[in-house]
Amino acid sequence: MSTQNSPKNHAQTQNAENELLRVHIDDVLPDPSNERNALRNIDELATSIGVVGLVEPIVTVKHGDQFKVVSGHRRLEACKRAGLKNLNIVVRDADIDTSRLENLVCNIQREDLNPIDLYDAVVTLYAKGDNYGPQKAFAQVIGKRQSWVSEVLGIGRLDPSLREEIRKSELRVSCDAVTRIAREKGKEKQTSLVKDLLCGATNPQIRTQLSSRRAKKIRISAKVGDFVATVTGPEVPEGYEKMLEANEALAAKVRTAQTNKNT
C-alpha cells in the first residue's frame, strides 16, 4: 500500500485555466455542502489507489491557505484510507458555487447520485434564484427538463426520517421510484413503500404497487324519493358486496330522515 511521504509543501504546475498542485492531504478539505453526503463503496477504490496511486486529480478551489474539494470526495476519502500523505489536485480559478454547479451537472449526467443527495444539491443550487433564474431557466442550465427539476424538488414531500433512510442506504436506489413515492400522501403509505424499496423492490415493482393503490373505483347509487344515495369504493374482491351493504344502510338513513321530516 502506498504511503508517499514528503514535506508539507505545494509543488506547483500552472496552465492557462487551472493550477495543478501536489499538496499534503491534510490541506485538502471536504466541502460540507457536497451533494455526496454519504460516501459509498470506498474500500475497492482505496485498494486501487494504494496500488497504482491517484490517477485522476481531485478538483478544488482555494480556501484560505488550504483547498476545498469541488469534485472528488470519494477519491479524497479513498486516499486517506490508502495511507497517502500527498496527492495531486487541480485548483480551479472559479468561485465555489460555479464549480459546484459544474460538478452537479457532471454527476447528473452520470446518474449515480443517491436521490436524496441529488435533491439536496438541486435545492441548494435552485435556492440561488438570482443566479439561475426561474425553474425553467435553471433546468436549461443543468441540461434537464423543467418537469425533471419539479419532480426532484418534489422529493421534499417525503418525511425527513424516510429521506435519511434512503440517503444512508448502500443500495443504488431509483430516483424515479423515490419521486413517485414522494407523491403519496401520509407517512404510513410512504414508509411502507420506502421499506419495500430499500429491501430491493425495483422501480417497476414500486410502480405496480402505486397503481394498485389507485385501483379503479366503482359507484353504486340508489334513489330514495327525491334523493340519490351514492357509495363509491375501490374495485377490489368482495368490494361490490360491501358497497351494496353500505348503500343500503345509507338509503335507510335517508328514508328515516325523510320520515322524521314529514312527521
C-alpha positions as CSV (number, residue, x, y, z in Angstrom):
1,M,0.0,0.0,0.0
2,S,1.4,3.4,-1.0
3,T,2.4,5.7,1.8
4,Q,4.0,8.6,0.0
5,N,5.9,10.9,2.3
6,S,7.2,14.3,1.6
7,P,7.4,17.7,3.3
8,K,4.1,19.6,3.7
9,N,4.6,22.0,0.8
10,H,2.9,22.8,-2.5
11,A,4.6,21.7,-5.7
12,Q,3.0,23.8,-8.5
13,T,2.3,23.5,-12.2
14,Q,0.5,26.3,-14.0
15,N,-1.7,26.1,-17.1
16,A,-4.0,28.5,-18.8
17,E,-7.1,27.7,-16.8
18,N,-6.2,25.7,-13.7
19,E,-3.3,25.1,-11.3
20,L,-2.1,21.5,-10.8
21,L,-0.6,21.2,-7.3
22,R,0.9,18.4,-5.3
23,V,-0.1,19.0,-1.7
24,H,-0.3,17.4,1.7
25,I,-3.5,15.5,2.2
26,D,-4.4,17.4,5.4
27,D,-4.6,20.6,3.3
28,V,-7.4,19.2,1.2
29,L,-10.8,19.7,2.9
30,P,-14.2,18.2,2.0
31,D,-17.0,20.6,1.2
32,P,-19.7,20.3,3.9
33,S,-22.3,21.1,1.3
34,N,-21.2,18.4,-1.1
35,E,-24.0,16.6,-2.7
36,R,-22.4,13.2,-1.9
37,N,-23.3,13.4,1.8
38,A,-22.9,9.6,2.1
39,L,-19.8,8.2,0.6
40,R,-20.3,4.6,-0.5
41,N,-18.1,1.7,-1.7
42,I,-14.8,3.3,-0.8
43,D,-12.7,0.2,0.1
44,E,-12.3,-1.0,-3.5
45,L,-11.2,2.4,-4.7
46,A,-8.8,2.7,-1.8
47,T,-7.2,-0.6,-2.7
48,S,-6.8,0.5,-6.3
49,I,-5.2,3.9,-5.2
50,G,-2.9,2.1,-2.8
51,V,-1.6,0.0,-5.8
52,V,-1.5,2.5,-8.7
53,G,-1.8,5.9,-6.9
54,L,-4.4,8.6,-7.6
55,V,-4.9,8.6,-11.4
56,E,-7.4,11.5,-11.6
57,P,-6.5,14.6,-9.6
58,I,-9.1,16.0,-7.2
59,V,-10.7,19.2,-8.3
60,T,-10.6,22.0,-5.7
61,V,-10.9,25.8,-5.1
62,K,-8.7,27.9,-2.8
63,H,-10.0,28.1,0.8
64,G,-7.6,30.3,2.7
65,D,-4.3,28.6,2.9
66,Q,-6.0,25.3,2.1
67,F,-8.2,23.8,-0.6
68,K,-11.8,22.8,-0.6
69,V,-13.0,19.8,-2.7
70,V,-15.3,20.5,-5.6
71,S,-15.2,17.1,-7.3
72,G,-13.5,14.0,-5.8
73,H,-14.8,13.5,-2.3
74,R,-14.8,9.7,-2.7
75,R,-11.3,9.9,-4.1
76,L,-10.1,12.0,-1.1
77,E,-11.6,9.6,1.4
78,A,-10.1,6.6,-0.5
79,C,-6.6,8.3,-0.5
80,K,-6.9,8.7,3.3
81,R,-7.8,5.0,3.7
82,A,-4.9,4.1,1.3
83,G,-2.5,5.9,3.5
84,L,-1.4,8.6,1.0
85,K,0.2,11.6,2.6
86,N,0.4,13.8,-0.6
87,L,-1.8,13.9,-3.6
88,N,-2.3,15.8,-6.9
89,I,-5.1,18.4,-7.0
90,V,-6.4,20.8,-9.6
91,V,-7.2,24.3,-8.3
92,R,-10.0,25.9,-10.2
93,D,-9.9,29.6,-10.8
94,A,-13.6,29.9,-10.1
95,D,-16.0,30.5,-7.2
96,I,-17.3,27.5,-5.3
97,D,-20.9,27.9,-6.5
98,T,-19.9,27.9,-10.2
99,S,-17.6,24.9,-9.6
100,R,-20.3,23.0,-7.6
101,L,-22.8,23.7,-10.4
102,E,-20.4,22.1,-12.9
103,N,-19.9,19.2,-10.6
104,L,-23.6,18.7,-10.1
105,V,-24.2,18.7,-13.9
106,C,-21.4,16.1,-14.2
107,N,-22.9,13.9,-11.6
108,I,-26.4,14.2,-13.1
109,Q,-25.1,13.1,-16.4
110,R,-23.5,10.0,-14.7
111,E,-26.8,9.4,-12.9
112,D,-25.0,7.9,-9.9
113,L,-26.1,10.2,-7.1
114,N,-28.3,9.0,-4.3
115,P,-31.7,10.5,-4.9
116,I,-31.7,12.4,-1.6
117,D,-28.2,13.7,-2.2
118,L,-29.4,14.8,-5.6
119,Y,-32.4,16.5,-4.0
120,D,-30.3,18.4,-1.5
121,A,-27.9,19.6,-4.3
122,V,-30.7,20.8,-6.6
123,V,-32.4,22.6,-3.7
124,T,-29.2,24.3,-2.7
125,L,-28.5,25.5,-6.2
126,Y,-32.0,26.3,-7.2
127,A,-32.4,28.4,-4.0
128,K,-29.9,30.8,-5.6
129,G,-32.6,32.1,-7.8
130,D,-30.9,35.4,-8.5
131,N,-28.1,33.4,-10.2
132,Y,-30.1,30.8,-12.1
133,G,-33.5,32.4,-12.7
134,P,-36.8,30.6,-12.7
135,Q,-37.2,26.8,-12.7
136,K,-37.3,26.6,-16.5
137,A,-34.1,28.6,-16.8
138,F,-32.4,26.5,-14.1
139,A,-33.4,23.3,-15.9
140,Q,-31.7,24.6,-19.0
141,V,-28.6,25.4,-17.1
142,I,-28.2,21.8,-15.8
143,G,-29.4,20.2,-19.1
144,K,-32.7,18.8,-17.8
145,R,-36.4,19.2,-18.5
146,Q,-38.3,21.5,-16.2
147,S,-40.5,18.5,-15.3
148,W,-37.4,16.7,-14.1
149,V,-36.5,19.6,-11.8
150,S,-40.0,19.7,-10.5
151,E,-40.0,16.0,-9.7
152,V,-36.7,16.1,-7.9
153,L,-37.8,19.1,-5.8
154,G,-40.9,17.1,-5.0
155,I,-38.8,14.6,-3.1
156,G,-39.0,17.2,-0.3
157,R,-42.6,15.9,0.3
158,L,-41.1,12.7,1.7
159,D,-41.0,12.6,5.5
160,P,-37.5,13.7,6.7
161,S,-36.8,10.4,8.5
162,L,-37.5,8.5,5.3
163,R,-35.2,10.7,3.3
164,E,-32.5,10.0,5.8
165,E,-33.0,6.2,5.5
166,I,-32.7,6.4,1.7
167,R,-29.6,8.6,2.0
168,K,-27.9,6.0,4.2
169,S,-28.8,3.0,2.0
170,E,-26.0,1.2,0.3
171,L,-28.4,0.2,-2.5
172,R,-28.5,2.1,-5.8
173,V,-32.0,3.5,-5.4
174,S,-34.1,4.6,-8.4
175,C,-34.7,8.3,-8.4
176,D,-37.9,7.8,-10.3
177,A,-39.2,5.4,-7.7
178,V,-38.4,7.9,-4.9
179,T,-40.1,10.8,-6.7
180,R,-43.2,8.6,-7.2
181,I,-43.3,7.6,-3.5
182,A,-43.0,11.2,-2.5
183,R,-46.3,12.0,-4.2
184,E,-48.1,9.6,-1.9
185,K,-49.9,11.4,1.0
186,G,-49.4,10.2,4.5
187,K,-46.2,8.9,6.3
188,E,-47.7,5.4,6.7
189,K,-48.0,4.9,2.9
190,Q,-44.6,6.4,2.3
191,T,-43.0,4.3,5.0
192,S,-44.4,1.1,3.5
193,L,-43.2,1.9,0.0
194,V,-39.7,3.1,1.2
195,K,-39.3,-0.1,3.2
196,D,-40.0,-2.2,0.1
197,L,-37.7,-0.1,-2.0
198,L,-34.8,-0.5,0.5
199,C,-35.5,-4.2,0.6
200,G,-34.7,-4.4,-3.1
201,A,-38.0,-3.6,-4.9
202,T,-37.4,-2.5,-8.4
203,N,-38.8,0.7,-10.0
204,P,-41.4,-1.3,-12.0
205,Q,-42.5,-3.1,-8.8
206,I,-42.9,0.2,-7.0
207,R,-44.9,1.5,-10.0
208,T,-47.1,-1.6,-9.8
209,Q,-47.8,-1.1,-6.1
210,L,-48.7,2.5,-6.6
211,S,-51.0,1.6,-9.5
212,S,-52.8,-1.0,-7.3
213,R,-53.2,1.6,-4.6
214,R,-55.0,3.8,-7.1
215,A,-57.3,1.0,-8.3
216,K,-60.3,1.8,-10.4
217,K,-63.2,2.9,-8.3
218,I,-66.8,1.8,-8.7
219,R,-70.0,3.6,-7.7
220,I,-73.4,2.3,-6.5
221,S,-76.4,4.6,-6.3
222,A,-80.0,4.1,-5.1
223,K,-82.8,6.6,-5.5
224,V,-84.7,7.4,-2.3
225,G,-87.6,9.7,-3.0
226,D,-86.2,13.0,-4.3
227,F,-82.7,12.0,-3.2
228,V,-80.0,9.7,-4.5
229,A,-77.8,7.7,-2.1
230,T,-74.4,7.0,-3.6
231,V,-71.4,5.0,-2.4
232,T,-68.0,4.9,-4.1
233,G,-65.2,2.5,-3.4
234,P,-62.3,0.6,-4.9
235,E,-62.8,-2.2,-7.4
236,V,-61.4,-5.0,-5.2
237,P,-62.5,-8.5,-4.4
238,E,-65.7,-8.5,-2.2
239,G,-65.8,-4.7,-2.7
240,Y,-69.2,-4.8,-4.6
241,E,-71.0,-6.7,-1.8
242,K,-69.6,-4.4,0.9
243,M,-70.6,-1.3,-1.1
244,L,-74.2,-2.7,-1.6
245,E,-74.4,-3.1,2.2
246,A,-73.1,0.4,2.7
247,N,-75.5,1.8,0.1
248,E,-78.5,0.1,1.7
249,A,-77.5,1.5,5.1
250,L,-77.2,5.0,3.6
251,A,-80.5,4.7,1.8
252,A,-82.1,3.6,5.1
253,K,-80.8,6.7,6.9
254,V,-82.2,8.9,4.1
255,R,-85.6,7.3,4.4
256,T,-85.5,7.7,8.2
257,A,-84.6,11.4,7.8
258,Q,-87.4,11.9,5.3
259,T,-89.9,10.2,7.6
260,N,-88.8,12.3,10.6
261,K,-89.1,15.5,8.5
262,N,-92.6,14.6,7.4
263,T,-93.9,13.9,10.9
